[in-house]
Amino acid sequence: RRHAFIASLLRIPHLVLAVNKMDLVDYSEERFEEIVAEFGDFASKLDIGDLTFIPISALKGDNVVSRSEAMPWYEGTSLLHHLETVHIASDRNLIDVRFPVQYVLRPHSDEFHDYRGYAGTMAGGVLKPGDEVVALPSGFSSTVERIETMDGALEEAYSPMAVTVLLSDEIDISRGDMLCRPQNQPTVSQDIEAMVCWLSDSSSLDPGAKYAIKHTTRSARAMLKELRYRLDVNTLHRDEQVERLALNEIGRVTLRTTQPLFFDEYRRNRGTGSFILIDEATNNTVGAGMILGEPR
């Protein structure tokens, strides 16, 4: 259950529950269906889009690599076949163009004296030469002139390709800025509501505490404004009386950052919907967050 909840929290789109040790219950279909019903009831409370149940015996290899003759009542595929053929192409977000700028390329050489490229990794959508884009946070607009890689120019770029984008206009863009489409922009805000997993065994997450926050290629400082509740991953109970989060605990929080971040909900875009919290004293990563949106 704990693993299933964490998988749903991370928005892993396809889950397989491999029901092992079927040989110990004489490959009973009835027992398998009981487990399917019990876990299915729990999973219905989670946001799981695709859940598959496969009865197996790891010891004897039943339904692991090939279909088992010991379970003729099971009409599905083997575990290996399912893992190799599950459809994942539609899982990528090819709608929302998100290009966080990692580095500004200015060679300043005789050959490339006017060259100005923006290097980064596509975090969503499809970008093509001729597309109109807007730069955040400035709001300046331009048109994509070329998209390049070490292997030459591209006709299009999409997640998770690492590319260099050249624009038709020379506008002020620096590391941490983002290119997107004018009519499809992320949320721009200093206030964030998120689910945070606390990773530190030497400190706790307390209201009022301040951390460095890293989101895509953008860095800022953040303060924990409110700890709304701690979630029990086994029972899904929400403890709203909690005062802090300790190691491996998960809670819903609101944060205020020193400068605006450009984000989407994590369920829509895992790249622009996630962040890490860093202890400024030790430079250790102490928290990982999944953005729910702006606080309500």
Secondary structure, DSSP 8 states (H G I E B T S, - for coil): -HHHHHHHHTT-SEEEEEE--GGGGTT-HHHHHHHHHHHHHHHTTS--SEEEEEE-BTTTTBTTTB--TT-TT--S--HHHHHHH---GGGS--SS-BEEEEEEE----STTTT--EEEEE--BSEE-TT-EEEEETT--EEEEEEEEETTEE-S-EETT-EEEEEESS-----TT-EEEBTTB--EEEEEEEEEEEE--SS--B-TT-EEEEEETTEEEEEEEEEEEEEE-TTT--EETT---B-TT-EEEEEEEEEEEEEE--TTT-TTTTEEEEE-TTT--EEEEEEEEES--
